[in-house]
């Protein structure tokens, strides 16, 4: 496999966080670009035409104040003229951290009205487009603690959909970090996974972390549904709390056999963390 050049805005650092492959000559990647100070972040969207990657103009609604930032973390679409990108927008003037949603209609990217209320703090970490009038976003919101977040597009508008979390059980952090289009089913930290029943979101198996190593923490950051095999796979990492480096991370993928709904289990995987500690 050869390395392929990916452009970045002149004079800026750049990070790509999400990708969607529609066809061999039609792929999209999203992220952000920023100055060396890491502030005034701008959205970054790039397109693959089968030969090369190129930057596609994308709006950044929060600009002006020193702490403003615009970040895209994920992208999903149903076709070449219907894609959604999701992330977050920090607007210092309105004192609001809101879910940022942008849509591609085949010609240009535009900003959709965010479902985030004024003065709230919400971010999107994953998105899946099932159809032009059925799109889901998941993430987290910050109140007295970190709580789960989900929003839905019905073809007309985005709206927040109530999700369960374990804050009342003394768990300070609840995050949703992945969503699958076949179901759909979400995965995240603490509430992992959560399932949509066409009416409400419910916890399938709370506190998945207890299946990990007792001396560490774990977090699931992605989910894949394999309908032919009736399997679900979630991947992420765990942070060791003991040893020479308390901050060392190790790979921790999980595998779920949905055919009988029995349990999550750890599947062996390479551990790059053993090659050295993170700095």
C-alpha positions as CSV (number, residue, x, y, z in Angstrom):
1,X,0.0,0.0,0.0
2,X,1.4,3.3,-1.0
3,X,1.2,6.6,0.9
4,X,-1.1,9.1,-0.7
5,X,-0.5,12.9,-0.3
6,X,-3.3,14.7,1.6
7,X,-3.3,18.5,1.3
8,X,-3.7,20.9,4.1
9,X,-4.4,24.6,4.3
10,X,-1.4,26.9,3.8
11,X,0.2,28.0,7.1
12,X,-2.1,25.7,9.1
13,X,-1.8,22.5,11.0
14,X,-4.5,20.0,10.2
15,X,-6.2,16.9,11.6
16,X,-8.6,14.5,9.9
17,X,-11.0,12.6,12.2
18,X,-13.6,11.0,10.0
19,X,-14.0,9.4,6.6
20,X,-16.8,8.0,4.4
21,X,-16.0,5.9,1.2
22,X,-19.0,6.1,-1.2
23,X,-17.2,4.6,-4.2
24,X,-13.6,4.0,-5.5
25,X,-13.6,7.5,-6.9
26,X,-15.7,9.3,-4.3
27,X,-14.5,9.4,-0.7
28,X,-14.7,12.2,1.8
29,X,-12.7,13.1,5.0
30,X,-13.4,15.7,7.6
31,X,-11.5,17.3,10.4
32,X,-10.1,20.7,11.3
33,X,-7.3,23.1,10.6
34,X,-5.8,25.5,13.1
35,X,-2.9,27.8,13.9
36,X,0.1,26.8,15.9
37,X,-1.6,28.0,19.1
38,X,-4.5,25.5,18.5
39,X,-7.1,28.3,18.6
40,X,-9.5,29.6,15.9
41,X,-10.0,26.2,14.5
42,X,-11.7,25.9,11.1
43,X,-13.6,23.1,9.5
44,X,-11.7,21.0,7.0
45,X,-13.3,18.8,4.4
46,X,-11.4,16.9,1.7
47,X,-12.6,14.8,-1.3
48,X,-11.0,11.9,-3.1
49,X,-11.8,11.7,-6.9
50,X,-10.0,8.4,-7.5
51,X,-6.7,10.1,-8.3
52,X,-6.0,12.7,-5.6
53,X,-7.3,14.4,-2.5
54,X,-8.4,18.0,-2.7
55,X,-9.7,20.5,-0.1
56,X,-13.4,21.4,-0.6
57,X,-14.6,24.8,0.9
58,X,-16.6,24.3,4.0
59,X,-18.3,26.9,6.3
60,X,-16.9,27.7,9.8
61,X,-19.7,29.6,11.6
62,X,-17.8,30.6,14.7
63,X,-15.1,33.1,13.9
64,X,-13.9,36.3,15.5
65,X,-13.4,35.7,19.1
66,X,-10.1,34.3,20.4
67,X,-11.6,31.0,21.7
68,X,-13.8,30.3,18.7
69,X,-13.4,26.9,17.1
70,X,-15.1,24.7,14.4
71,X,-14.4,21.0,14.4
72,X,-15.8,18.1,12.3
73,X,-15.3,14.7,13.7
74,X,-17.4,12.4,11.5
75,X,-19.1,12.1,8.1
76,X,-21.8,9.8,6.6
77,X,-23.9,9.9,3.5
78,X,-26.5,8.1,1.4
79,X,-25.1,9.2,-2.0
80,X,-23.0,11.7,-3.9
81,X,-25.5,14.5,-3.3
82,X,-26.5,13.7,0.3
83,X,-23.8,13.7,2.9
84,X,-23.7,15.0,6.5
85,X,-20.7,16.0,8.6
86,X,-20.9,16.5,12.4
87,X,-18.7,18.0,15.1
88,X,-18.8,21.0,17.3
89,X,-18.8,24.7,17.2
90,X,-17.5,26.8,20.1
91,X,-18.8,30.4,19.9
92,X,-17.4,32.7,22.5
93,X,-19.9,35.5,21.7
94,X,-22.9,33.4,22.5
95,X,-21.2,31.3,25.3
96,X,-22.4,28.2,23.6
97,X,-20.7,24.9,22.6
98,X,-23.0,23.4,20.1
99,X,-23.3,20.4,17.8
100,X,-22.1,21.5,14.3
101,X,-23.9,19.9,11.4
102,X,-23.1,20.5,7.8
103,X,-24.7,19.1,4.6
104,X,-23.5,18.4,1.1
105,X,-26.1,18.6,-1.7
106,X,-23.8,17.7,-4.5
107,X,-22.7,21.3,-5.1
108,X,-21.7,22.9,-1.8
109,X,-21.5,22.4,2.0
110,X,-23.9,24.4,4.1
111,X,-24.5,24.7,7.9
112,X,-27.8,23.3,9.3
113,X,-29.6,24.7,12.3
114,X,-28.1,23.1,15.4
115,X,-30.5,21.5,17.9
116,X,-28.2,22.7,20.8
117,X,-30.0,25.3,23.1
118,X,-28.3,28.6,23.8
119,X,-25.7,28.5,26.5
120,X,-25.5,24.7,26.5
121,X,-22.5,22.6,25.9
122,X,-22.9,19.7,23.4
123,X,-20.6,18.0,20.9
124,X,-21.1,15.3,18.2
125,X,-18.6,12.5,18.0
126,X,-20.3,10.2,15.3
127,X,-23.0,10.3,12.7
128,X,-24.7,7.8,10.4
129,X,-27.1,8.5,7.5
130,X,-29.6,5.7,7.0
131,X,-31.7,7.6,4.4
132,X,-32.2,11.3,3.3
133,X,-34.8,11.7,6.1
134,X,-33.3,9.4,8.8
135,X,-29.9,10.5,10.1
136,X,-28.5,10.0,13.6
137,X,-25.8,11.8,15.6
138,X,-24.4,10.8,18.9
139,X,-22.0,12.5,21.3
140,X,-22.0,14.1,24.8
141,X,-23.3,17.0,26.7
142,X,-21.9,18.8,29.7
143,X,-24.2,19.8,32.6
144,X,-23.4,18.8,36.2
145,X,-21.6,15.8,34.7
146,X,-20.8,14.4,31.2
147,X,-24.0,12.9,29.8
148,X,-24.9,11.0,26.7
149,X,-26.4,12.9,23.7
150,X,-28.3,11.9,20.5
151,X,-29.9,13.9,17.8
152,X,-32.1,12.9,14.8
153,X,-32.7,14.4,11.4
154,X,-36.2,13.7,10.0
155,X,-35.7,15.3,6.6
156,X,-36.8,18.7,7.8
157,X,-35.0,19.5,11.1
158,X,-32.6,18.2,13.7
159,X,-33.9,17.5,17.2
160,X,-32.4,16.2,20.4
161,X,-33.6,12.7,21.4
162,X,-33.5,11.6,25.0
163,X,-30.9,9.0,25.9
164,X,-30.2,7.1,29.1
165,X,-27.0,7.4,31.1
166,X,-25.7,6.3,34.4
167,X,-25.0,9.7,36.0
168,X,-27.6,9.0,38.7
169,X,-25.7,5.9,39.6
170,X,-22.6,7.9,40.5
171,X,-20.9,7.7,37.2
172,X,-19.4,11.1,36.3
173,X,-18.7,10.4,32.7
174,X,-21.1,9.1,30.1
175,X,-20.2,9.3,26.4
176,X,-21.5,7.9,23.1
177,X,-18.8,7.6,20.6
178,X,-20.1,5.5,17.7
179,X,-23.4,4.8,15.9
180,X,-24.2,2.1,13.4
181,X,-26.7,2.5,10.6
182,X,-28.0,-1.1,10.8
183,X,-30.3,-1.0,13.8
184,X,-29.1,1.5,14.6
185,X,-27.0,0.8,17.6
186,X,-24.7,3.1,19.5
187,X,-21.5,2.4,21.4
188,X,-19.7,4.6,23.9
189,X,-18.1,4.9,27.3
190,X,-20.2,3.7,30.4
191,X,-23.4,3.4,28.3
192,X,-22.2,0.8,25.9
193,X,-24.0,-0.1,23.8
194,X,-27.4,1.6,23.6
195,X,-30.1,0.5,21.3
196,X,-33.0,2.3,19.5
197,X,-36.4,0.6,19.8
198,X,-38.1,3.0,17.3
199,X,-39.5,4.9,20.3
200,X,-36.7,5.4,22.9
201,X,-33.0,4.7,23.4
202,X,-32.3,2.0,26.0
203,X,-29.2,0.6,27.6
204,X,-28.4,-2.9,26.4
205,X,-25.5,-3.6,28.7
206,X,-24.5,-0.9,31.2
207,X,-21.0,-0.6,32.6
208,X,-19.3,-2.6,29.8
209,X,-16.0,-1.6,31.4
210,X,-16.3,-4.2,34.1
211,X,-15.5,-6.8,31.4
212,X,-12.1,-5.2,31.0
213,X,-9.0,-5.5,33.2
214,X,-10.0,-4.6,36.7
215,X,-6.9,-2.3,37.2
216,X,-7.7,-0.2,34.1
217,X,-10.1,2.0,32.3
218,X,-11.6,1.2,28.9
219,X,-13.3,3.3,26.2
220,X,-15.1,2.2,23.0
221,X,-14.7,4.7,20.1
222,X,-16.2,2.8,17.2
223,X,-18.8,0.2,16.2
224,X,-19.4,-2.0,13.2
225,X,-22.5,-4.0,12.5
226,X,-22.0,-7.1,10.4
227,X,-25.5,-8.3,9.4
228,X,-24.4,-11.4,7.5
229,X,-22.6,-12.8,10.6
230,X,-24.9,-11.2,13.1
231,X,-22.0,-9.7,15.0
232,X,-21.2,-6.4,16.5
233,X,-17.6,-5.1,17.0
234,X,-16.6,-2.2,19.1
235,X,-13.0,-0.9,19.3
236,X,-11.2,1.5,21.6
237,X,-8.5,1.6,24.3
238,X,-7.9,1.1,27.9
239,X,-5.7,3.2,30.2
240,X,-3.7,1.3,32.8
241,X,-3.8,2.7,36.3
242,X,-0.8,0.8,37.6
243,X,2.7,0.0,36.4
244,X,5.6,2.3,35.5
245,X,3.5,4.7,33.5
246,X,-0.1,5.3,34.7
247,X,-0.9,7.0,31.4
248,X,0.0,4.0,29.2
249,X,-2.8,3.0,26.8
250,X,-3.4,-0.5,25.4
251,X,-5.7,-1.6,22.6
252,X,-8.9,-3.1,23.8
253,X,-11.3,-4.3,21.0
254,X,-14.5,-6.1,22.0
255,X,-16.6,-8.5,20.0
256,X,-20.3,-9.2,20.5
257,X,-22.3,-12.1,19.1
258,X,-25.8,-10.6,18.7
259,X,-27.3,-13.9,17.6
260,X,-28.1,-14.8,21.2
261,X,-27.5,-11.4,22.8
262,X,-25.3,-13.1,25.3
263,X,-22.3,-10.9,26.2
264,X,-19.4,-8.8,25.1
265,X,-16.0,-10.4,25.2
266,X,-12.4,-9.2,24.7
267,X,-10.7,-10.4,21.5
268,X,-6.9,-10.6,21.3
269,X,-5.3,-7.7,19.3
270,X,-1.8,-6.3,18.8
271,X,-0.7,-4.0,21.5
272,X,1.4,-1.1,20.1
273,X,1.5,0.4,23.6
274,X,4.0,-2.2,24.7
275,X,6.5,-0.7,22.2
276,X,6.8,2.5,24.3
277,X,4.9,5.0,26.4
278,X,3.0,8.0,25.0
279,X,4.6,11.3,25.6
